[in-house]
Amino acid sequence: MTRGQSRNNKHKNKANLSQTPKNEIESDGLDIEFSEELADADDIEAEQRSQAADARAHNRTNKN
């Protein structure tokens, strides 16, 4: 490194992009693609199990 290269970037703000607070992010936690036409028996069973697990989780949070 030549003289001055290590000092030139010290004054720059590296975090200049604003961040969204976690309490403002709305998400249902689902990030899936599901196609009824392309689903086989295992996919349908997995979807039913997922819905049952979601129902149990929602019941747990509503009780507390």
ChimeraX commands (.cxc) that place a marker at each C-alpha (Angstrom):
marker #1 position 0.00,0.00,0.00 radius 0.5
marker #1 position 1.29,3.40,-0.81 radius 0.5
marker #1 position 1.16,6.34,1.47 radius 0.5
marker #1 position -2.38,7.62,1.96 radius 0.5
marker #1 position -4.36,4.68,0.63 radius 0.5
marker #1 position -5.16,3.36,4.07 radius 0.5
marker #1 position -6.32,6.78,5.29 radius 0.5
marker #1 position -8.61,7.83,2.45 radius 0.5
marker #1 position -11.63,5.74,3.42 radius 0.5
marker #1 position -11.65,6.31,7.16 radius 0.5
marker #1 position -14.00,9.29,6.99 radius 0.5
marker #1 position -16.65,7.55,4.83 radius 0.5
marker #1 position -19.83,6.27,6.45 radius 0.5
marker #1 position -19.99,2.58,5.56 radius 0.5
marker #1 position -23.54,2.11,6.90 radius 0.5
marker #1 position -25.28,4.71,4.76 radius 0.5
marker #1 position -28.26,2.50,3.84 radius 0.5
marker #1 position -31.19,2.73,6.20 radius 0.5
marker #1 position -32.33,-0.48,7.85 radius 0.5
marker #1 position -35.94,-1.49,8.37 radius 0.5
marker #1 position -36.68,-2.17,12.04 radius 0.5
marker #1 position -37.74,-5.76,12.74 radius 0.5
marker #1 position -41.03,-4.63,14.26 radius 0.5
marker #1 position -42.08,-3.03,10.95 radius 0.5
marker #1 position -41.44,-6.12,8.82 radius 0.5
marker #1 position -44.67,-8.02,8.23 radius 0.5
marker #1 position -44.28,-11.65,7.30 radius 0.5
marker #1 position -46.44,-14.72,7.68 radius 0.5
marker #1 position -43.36,-16.95,7.60 radius 0.5
marker #1 position -44.41,-18.64,4.38 radius 0.5
marker #1 position -42.01,-18.62,1.47 radius 0.5
marker #1 position -43.23,-21.51,-0.64 radius 0.5
marker #1 position -44.65,-22.24,-4.05 radius 0.5
marker #1 position -47.28,-24.94,-4.24 radius 0.5
marker #1 position -49.03,-26.12,-7.37 radius 0.5
marker #1 position -52.04,-28.40,-7.04 radius 0.5
marker #1 position -51.56,-29.58,-10.65 radius 0.5
marker #1 position -47.98,-30.73,-10.10 radius 0.5
marker #1 position -48.41,-32.12,-6.58 radius 0.5
marker #1 position -48.01,-35.82,-5.91 radius 0.5
marker #1 position -49.22,-37.75,-2.85 radius 0.5
marker #1 position -46.14,-36.83,-0.80 radius 0.5
marker #1 position -46.61,-33.13,-1.56 radius 0.5
marker #1 position -50.27,-33.25,-0.53 radius 0.5
marker #1 position -49.40,-35.06,2.71 radius 0.5
marker #1 position -46.66,-32.53,3.45 radius 0.5
marker #1 position -49.06,-29.64,2.84 radius 0.5
marker #1 position -51.62,-31.18,5.23 radius 0.5
marker #1 position -48.94,-31.74,7.88 radius 0.5
marker #1 position -47.77,-28.15,7.45 radius 0.5
marker #1 position -51.28,-26.80,7.90 radius 0.5
marker #1 position -51.79,-28.95,11.00 radius 0.5
marker #1 position -48.51,-27.70,12.47 radius 0.5
marker #1 position -49.50,-24.10,11.75 radius 0.5
marker #1 position -52.83,-24.65,13.49 radius 0.5
marker #1 position -51.06,-26.11,16.55 radius 0.5
marker #1 position -48.66,-23.18,16.65 radius 0.5
marker #1 position -51.47,-20.63,16.40 radius 0.5
marker #1 position -53.40,-22.41,19.15 radius 0.5
marker #1 position -50.32,-22.33,21.37 radius 0.5
marker #1 position -49.80,-18.60,20.88 radius 0.5
marker #1 position -53.48,-17.83,21.46 radius 0.5
marker #1 position -53.53,-19.69,24.79 radius 0.5
marker #1 position -50.64,-17.69,26.27 radius 0.5
marker link #1:1,2 radius 0.2
marker link #1:2,3 radius 0.2
marker link #1:3,4 radius 0.2
marker link #1:4,5 radius 0.2
marker link #1:5,6 radius 0.2
marker link #1:6,7 radius 0.2
marker link #1:7,8 radius 0.2
marker link #1:8,9 radius 0.2
marker link #1:9,10 radius 0.2
marker link #1:10,11 radius 0.2
marker link #1:11,12 radius 0.2
marker link #1:12,13 radius 0.2
marker link #1:13,14 radius 0.2
marker link #1:14,15 radius 0.2
marker link #1:15,16 radius 0.2
marker link #1:16,17 radius 0.2
marker link #1:17,18 radius 0.2
marker link #1:18,19 radius 0.2
marker link #1:19,20 radius 0.2
marker link #1:20,21 radius 0.2
marker link #1:21,22 radius 0.2
marker link #1:22,23 radius 0.2
marker link #1:23,24 radius 0.2
marker link #1:24,25 radius 0.2
marker link #1:25,26 radius 0.2
marker link #1:26,27 radius 0.2
marker link #1:27,28 radius 0.2
marker link #1:28,29 radius 0.2
marker link #1:29,30 radius 0.2
marker link #1:30,31 radius 0.2
marker link #1:31,32 radius 0.2
marker link #1:32,33 radius 0.2
marker link #1:33,34 radius 0.2
marker link #1:34,35 radius 0.2
marker link #1:35,36 radius 0.2
marker link #1:36,37 radius 0.2
marker link #1:37,38 radius 0.2
marker link #1:38,39 radius 0.2
marker link #1:39,40 radius 0.2
marker link #1:40,41 radius 0.2
marker link #1:41,42 radius 0.2
marker link #1:42,43 radius 0.2
marker link #1:43,44 radius 0.2
marker link #1:44,45 radius 0.2
marker link #1:45,46 radius 0.2
marker link #1:46,47 radius 0.2
marker link #1:47,48 radius 0.2
marker link #1:48,49 radius 0.2
marker link #1:49,50 radius 0.2
marker link #1:50,51 radius 0.2
marker link #1:51,52 radius 0.2
marker link #1:52,53 radius 0.2
marker link #1:53,54 radius 0.2
marker link #1:54,55 radius 0.2
marker link #1:55,56 radius 0.2
marker link #1:56,57 radius 0.2
marker link #1:57,58 radius 0.2
marker link #1:58,59 radius 0.2
marker link #1:59,60 radius 0.2
marker link #1:60,61 radius 0.2
marker link #1:61,62 radius 0.2
marker link #1:62,63 radius 0.2
marker link #1:63,64 radius 0.2
view
